[in-house]
Amino acid sequence: MHITEIYRGRNVLYRVECPEGDFTIKHFGRLSLLRRLYYGWTNSSKARRSLLNAVQLSAYGVATPEPIGYAEERSALGGLEDSYYVTRYLAFTGADLQYEARSGEVNESLTRALATFLAELHECGIVHEDLSPGNIPYIYDRAKEEYTFMLVDLNRMHFTATPLSLRASIRNLDRLFAHPRATEALGRAYAEARGWEPAVVQPALEAACDSFWLHRLPKLALRYAQRAEGMSAPTFLRHYNAYLRWRRLRHLCPIGSWQRALHTRESAFYTRYLEVEDVRRALAKRENYPHTPLS
């Protein structure tokens, strides 16, 4: 038996090669005490939900790594201590959509195939609640020039009895592509796949993506400040709260010279800490900050 760690983050993925086959084991991260008790007593661990959702996806004909089983370790009180989800190992030729999401280099054939896949999910009422680029790996058949998309990280999903509405569909797509050009191409292709007007879908998707990434910006900026400047979380939050006060005051202030002075201070903070993670430049455009245009 040979075990290789292939990913480490909040959860850990292992590849296990043994005489019985080639498998992927997902070890879910440690839970808080309350969550351990809740998941244990309600029998709703992430591993169990992943397996059940994988079986449901297979019934719909949606590709996902073949589910094998799950395992749980419980405490004497019945709390969930550890959980593991096991699937057949698959080597993805395209890995995932991370590059397309941020680069802005639109691959038309990939985008159209992805939009068709997403439209089929939504027509079936399938909602993956963390529909991020890393959770849609794909296999590309060069001979047939065909893409096979899959869903992974299945513990947060739900299924509806009817196709998703425009509003629900847009909300489900808001975190998928960050770059405006990629979002525009996806919105156009998705609208065509659903038989909707691109002129309606594209602006709605753009606005939803702006809102999603603006909401995430403080958290991403904190990580950047910690990584790039070694800044502690309390120090960054103190600076960020000061920035918010300047911004609110500028919007309330009727005196032009004060507005300009406050805007200058905001812009300096934005350039130093926020711009690199303002992936759509949504904040810069909204507040009229000087910024480097996206390539």
Secondary structure, 3 states (H helix, E strand, C coil): CEEEEEEECCCEEEEEEECCEEEEEEECCCCCHHHHHHHHHHCCCHHHHHHHHHHHHHHHCCCCCCEEEEEEEECCCCCEEEEEEEEECCCCCCCCCHHHHHHCCCCHHHHHHHHHHHHHHHHCCEEECCCCHHHCCEEEECCCCEEEECCCCCCCEEECCCCCCHHHHHHHHCCCCCCHHHHHHHHHHHHHHHCCCHHHHHHHHHHHHHHHHHHHHHHHHHHHHHHHHCCCHHHHHHHHHHHHHHHHHHHHCCCHHHHHHHHHHHHHHHHHHHHHHCCCCHHHHHHCCCCCCCC
